[in-house]
Amino acid sequence: MIDDAKPLFTQIAEKVEDSILNGTLPELSRAPSTNELASFYSINPATAAKGINRLVDKGVLEKRRGIGMFVTEGARALLINEHRTTFSENFISPLLGEANRLGLGSKDVIALIEERSRELHLTTALDPTAAKG
């Protein structure tokens, strides 16, 4: 779990986000408390709280006084939109920039993506140890 390149509170927030995105932590369900996260990951509760508070600030989690933290309605869609934007900025924009440098149009890029996708699917289908995706 621990990645020395990232602050612990960021990693805690990302773990909770991943659980929301993959459906193990559904909308309107109770989220783990800061003490539960601190205990599970063997970290200081203040560090866990900082990660959780980032998600509260984003509108992904809400505090219910005396009850705990809960995943907000629409949290998954909010996270998908955020990740989609980040994906576009980090991967699609540089891809299109390089394609432009090579004189490739959008149809060329789409054809390359489709070709590579077929190759990866074929490789995955032939290799039972390869991750499905």
MIGU-356468 format. One record per residue (C-alpha): residue number from 1; residue in three letters; y, z, x negated. Coordinates in nm, 2 decimals, decimal comma. Layout:
BEGIN
ROTI  NUM  ALA  Y  Z  X
...
end
This chain:
BEGIN
ROTI  1  MET  0,00  0,00  0,00
ROTI  2  ILE  0,25  0,09  -0,27
ROTI  3  ASP  0,44  -0,19  -0,43
ROTI  4  ASP  0,66  -0,07  -0,71
ROTI  5  ALA  0,89  -0,38  -0,66
ROTI  6  LYS  1,00  -0,26  -0,32
ROTI  7  PRO  1,15  0,07  -0,20
ROTI  8  LEU  0,89  0,28  -0,01
ROTI  9  PHE  1,11  0,30  0,31
ROTI  10  THR  1,12  -0,09  0,32
ROTI  11  GLN  0,74  -0,10  0,28
ROTI  12  ILE  0,70  0,15  0,57
ROTI  13  ALA  0,93  -0,06  0,79
ROTI  14  GLU  0,73  -0,37  0,70
ROTI  15  LYS  0,39  -0,21  0,78
ROTI  16  VAL  0,52  -0,11  1,13
ROTI  17  GLU  0,66  -0,45  1,18
ROTI  18  ASP  0,33  -0,61  1,08
ROTI  19  SER  0,15  -0,39  1,33
ROTI  20  ILE  0,39  -0,50  1,60
ROTI  21  LEU  0,35  -0,87  1,51
ROTI  22  ASN  -0,03  -0,86  1,50
ROTI  23  GLY  -0,05  -0,67  1,82
ROTI  24  THR  -0,20  -0,35  1,70
ROTI  25  LEU  0,12  -0,17  1,80
ROTI  26  PRO  0,21  -0,33  2,14
ROTI  27  GLU  0,55  -0,32  2,30
ROTI  28  LEU  0,63  0,00  2,49
ROTI  29  SER  0,35  0,19  2,30
ROTI  30  ARG  0,41  0,50  2,10
ROTI  31  ALA  0,48  0,43  1,74
ROTI  32  PRO  0,36  0,66  1,46
ROTI  33  SER  0,59  0,95  1,39
ROTI  34  THR  0,76  1,00  1,05
ROTI  35  ASN  0,53  1,29  0,98
ROTI  36  GLU  0,22  1,08  1,06
ROTI  37  LEU  0,34  0,80  0,84
ROTI  38  ALA  0,43  1,04  0,56
ROTI  39  SER  0,09  1,20  0,58
ROTI  40  PHE  -0,10  0,88  0,60
ROTI  41  TYR  0,08  0,72  0,30
ROTI  42  SER  0,13  1,05  0,11
ROTI  43  ILE  0,51  1,01  0,09
ROTI  44  ASN  0,81  1,23  0,17
ROTI  45  PRO  0,89  1,25  0,55
ROTI  46  ALA  1,25  1,16  0,47
ROTI  47  THR  1,14  0,83  0,31
ROTI  48  ALA  0,93  0,75  0,62
ROTI  49  ALA  1,22  0,84  0,84
ROTI  50  LYS  1,45  0,60  0,65
ROTI  51  GLY  1,20  0,32  0,72
ROTI  52  ILE  1,17  0,41  1,09
ROTI  53  ASN  1,55  0,43  1,13
ROTI  54  ARG  1,58  0,08  1,00
ROTI  55  LEU  1,36  -0,04  1,28
ROTI  56  VAL  1,56  0,17  1,53
ROTI  57  ASP  1,88  0,01  1,40
ROTI  58  LYS  1,72  -0,33  1,45
ROTI  59  GLY  1,63  -0,25  1,81
ROTI  60  VAL  1,25  -0,27  1,73
ROTI  61  LEU  1,19  0,10  1,79
ROTI  62  GLU  1,36  0,35  2,02
ROTI  63  LYS  1,37  0,73  2,01
ROTI  64  ARG  1,28  0,91  2,32
ROTI  65  ARG  1,39  1,27  2,29
ROTI  66  GLY  1,11  1,52  2,29
ROTI  67  ILE  0,85  1,24  2,32
ROTI  68  GLY  0,86  1,03  2,01
ROTI  69  MET  0,92  0,68  1,89
ROTI  70  PHE  0,83  0,38  2,10
ROTI  71  VAL  0,82  0,00  2,04
ROTI  72  THR  1,09  -0,16  2,25
ROTI  73  GLU  1,03  -0,43  2,50
ROTI  74  GLY  1,10  -0,77  2,33
ROTI  75  ALA  1,04  -0,62  1,98
ROTI  76  ARG  0,77  -0,87  1,89
ROTI  77  ALA  0,99  -1,17  2,00
ROTI  78  LEU  1,28  -1,02  1,80
ROTI  79  LEU  1,06  -0,99  1,49
ROTI  80  ILE  0,91  -1,34  1,53
ROTI  81  ASN  1,26  -1,48  1,55
ROTI  82  GLU  1,38  -1,29  1,25
ROTI  83  HIS  1,07  -1,39  1,04
ROTI  84  ARG  1,11  -1,75  1,15
ROTI  85  THR  1,47  -1,76  1,03
ROTI  86  THR  1,37  -1,60  0,70
ROTI  87  PHE  1,08  -1,85  0,66
ROTI  88  SER  1,32  -2,14  0,73
ROTI  89  GLU  1,58  -2,02  0,48
ROTI  90  ASN  1,32  -1,93  0,21
ROTI  91  PHE  1,08  -2,22  0,24
ROTI  92  ILE  1,20  -2,50  0,47
ROTI  93  SER  1,55  -2,54  0,32
ROTI  94  PRO  1,42  -2,57  -0,04
ROTI  95  LEU  1,15  -2,80  0,08
ROTI  96  LEU  1,40  -3,03  0,24
ROTI  97  GLY  1,63  -3,01  -0,06
ROTI  98  GLU  1,34  -3,12  -0,29
ROTI  99  ALA  1,23  -3,39  -0,04
ROTI  100  ASN  1,59  -3,53  -0,04
ROTI  101  ARG  1,59  -3,54  -0,42
ROTI  102  LEU  1,27  -3,74  -0,41
ROTI  103  GLY  1,40  -3,98  -0,15
ROTI  104  LEU  1,16  -3,86  0,12
ROTI  105  GLY  1,27  -3,86  0,48
ROTI  106  SER  1,16  -3,61  0,75
ROTI  107  LYS  0,87  -3,83  0,86
ROTI  108  ASP  0,75  -3,84  0,50
ROTI  109  VAL  0,77  -3,47  0,48
ROTI  110  ILE  0,59  -3,42  0,81
ROTI  111  ALA  0,31  -3,66  0,70
ROTI  112  LEU  0,27  -3,47  0,37
ROTI  113  ILE  0,25  -3,14  0,56
ROTI  114  GLU  -0,01  -3,28  0,80
ROTI  115  GLU  -0,21  -3,43  0,52
ROTI  116  ARG  -0,21  -3,10  0,32
ROTI  117  SER  -0,29  -2,91  0,64
ROTI  118  ARG  -0,60  -3,13  0,69
ROTI  119  GLU  -0,70  -3,07  0,33
ROTI  120  LEU  -0,67  -2,70  0,36
ROTI  121  HIS  -0,85  -2,69  0,69
ROTI  122  LEU  -1,13  -2,89  0,53
ROTI  123  THR  -1,15  -2,66  0,23
ROTI  124  THR  -1,15  -2,36  0,45
ROTI  125  ALA  -1,42  -2,50  0,67
ROTI  126  LEU  -1,64  -2,57  0,37
ROTI  127  ASP  -1,58  -2,23  0,20
ROTI  128  PRO  -1,71  -1,94  0,41
ROTI  129  THR  -1,53  -1,69  0,18
ROTI  130  ALA  -1,19  -1,86  0,23
ROTI  131  ALA  -0,95  -1,68  0,47
ROTI  132  LYS  -0,90  -1,83  0,81
ROTI  133  GLY  -0,55  -1,93  0,90
end
